Amino acid sequence: MLIAADDHVIRQLIAANLILEGFDVATAVDGRDCLEKALAISPDIVVLDVSMPRVDGLQTAVQLRKSPDASRIKVVLIIAREDLGPPGTRAGVDAYVTKPFDPADLIRVVRELAGPPRSPSADAPAGGV
């Protein structure tokens, strides 16, 4: 999981909540940093704040969708208001939350995108050891 937000407090709040929920989390300070890290670490999900310097969240989502190496990444957009039209549809985001948001709402959205947790026994060979 990769979280991109220019506000240090918001970025750390989101990261701490998702870490407590068992997710491995990396962070980025803006869209450009996010794009570089997404290509380097191939996260399953990216959480993007719309309002960031250099490259904003919508532009970052569009760039992720254009990249053959990153197009499969699920994208959650954090928006300040719902008047962006259908949020993120032009950017191809998978989900969004509206500021101010309850961390539990963001966790629910991320869990839905991540799918059910994998059972540790799912990787064990059939028939045991």
GULUMTI-21301 format. One record per residue: x, y, z of N, C-alpha, C, CB in turn. Coordinates in steps of 0.05 Angstrom, whole numbers, plus 5000, padded with zeros to 4 digits. Glycine has a CB too. Layout:
XYZXYZXYZXYZ...
This chain:
501749775000500050005000501850255000498150005024501050454984502450694982500550934987503950724955501351115005499751345012501151595003499051355042499751764987500952004977499252244987501252014947500552405004499252655014501452845022497252595038501153095014503253295021503153385050502953535003500853355063500553435091501653205108497553495099503853265123505153055139503252925159507553185153501653085172499852985193497852795181498453215208496652875158494652705145495952445135493352855121498252475123499752235113500352045135502352325099501352145158501951965181499551855194503652125201497352005195494851905207493751665190492752125208493751705164492751485147494651245149492651585117497251295148499151075150498850925176502051175147498651065198498450935224495950765226498451145247493750865217491250715218491350465201488850895209492550485177492750245160494750045170493450335131496950145182498849955194497549805217501350115205495949945233494549815256492649595245493050015272491649635221489849435209491349215195488049575189494049215196495648995185496749045157493948755185496349275146497449335119500349415120495749545105501949345100504649445097504349715082506449245080505549925093505050195082507650335076503450355103507650465052509750645045508450915040511450545019509951135042508751395038510251555017508751545065508751745006509951934986508952214993509151854957510552414987509952684994508352844973512452835001508252734949506752864928506352664905508153134918505052764884504452584861506952474847502752724842508952644843511352564829512752344846513252804825513052394872514252194890512651934889514352314919509951964889508251724888508751564862505251814889508851694840509251554815511951394815509251744791514051524825516651394827516551144845518851594837515351184869515150964888513350744878514251064915511150814865509250614855510650424835506850744842512350534818513750374799515950204812515050544777517050314834519150164848518149944865520750364865515849984879514949784898512449634890514449914925511149714869508749574859506649524880509449324845505549724893503549674913500949574901502949934930499249444917496649354907494649594906495549134925495049774925493150004928494750254933491149954951493850474921494950744926492750924936496350854900493251054958491351254968492551534962490851215000490951694946491951944937490252174947491951954907491552374959490152624964490052784938491652794987487752904932487553054907489353294907484653134903489453444930490853694931493753644939489553884951495553634919498453604925499953784905499353304922502253874913503954034895505253854874506054184910506453984854507853864832505953704814510153684842504953474824503053314809500753244828504353044797498353334822496153294840495153004839493853494835493252934856492252664857490852564832490352644880489252744819487952664794489952604772486052884785491952784769494052744749495652484755495952984748496152434781497552194789496051944781498152194819493351954787491651724780491751674750488751764789491551884734491651854705494251734696491252134691496451824707499151714700499451424708501351884713498351354731498351074740496850894720497151034768494550994711492950834692494250814665490150974688495851004657497251004631499650814631498051284623500750764655503250604657502550314656504750674682503750164637503349874636504249734662504849754613506149844676507249724700505549794725510049814705503749994723502250084746499250084742503150364754498350014718495450044712493749854728495049984683494749644739493149454755492849544784494549184755494249754792494149854820491449974825496350064825490149904847487550024855488150294867486049844876486450494860486950774869484550874885487450954844485150974909483151114925483851404926483050984955481951574919482351864918481151994943481251984892482552174955481552324978480952604967483552335003478352684967477552934956476453124977475552904934476653384973475753574992472853634990477353834989471653564967468753614964467753424942468153914957465153394941464053204921463253344895461653074933463953594891463153734867465153704844462654024874466653494844468553454821467153304799470953294831464453294799463053114780463352844792464253134751462852634777463352364788466252354795462552144767466952344821469752364830471552164817469852334859473552264803475652094793474951924769476551924814472451944758471851774736473651824712468951804728474252074707476052124685478952034690475952424678479552004716482251914723482351614727483152054748480051484727480051194730480551094758482051074712479651244778480051144806478050934812479851384826478750764832476950544840475050624862478650314849475750824878474150904901475051184910474250704924473351314926474151564937472851604965473251794919474151774981472951865006473152175006474551745031471252295020471052585021472052695047468152675016473752905046474753035070472553205082477253215064472353235107473853075127472752795128473553205156474452605132473652325131474252185158474952175108472651985164473051815187475051605179470351695198477251575193479251365185477951085182481351345207475851035197474450775193473250745166472250745215472350965154471250965127473350895107469851225120475751025110477950975092478850685094480251165097479050585119479850305123477850115110480050235153475250175112473150005099473549995069470350105106473950225057474350245028476850095020474650545019479050125034481549985028481149685030483850075046479849595052479349305055477649195032477949255082475649345024473949255001475649214976471649454996477449404971479149384947481249164950480449654942482249124974484348924978483248644976485548965006480548614981479448344981479848205007480548184958478747965009479047815035481947755041477447565034482647755067485347685074485947405066485847725104488447365058489247095050489746925075491747095033488846685074489246495096492146405095487346255095493546385119496246285118496446005106497446285146494345845109494445575099493945565069492345405113493245785057492745795028495245735012491546065020497545795023500045745010501245465016502045955017500145335036501145075044500444865023500044985072502244675018501644464998499344285008504144294993497844184990495644004997496743745010493943934971495343655030496143405042498043445065497343225023498843685071500543735094503443685088499743575118505043665110507943635107508743345106509343775128
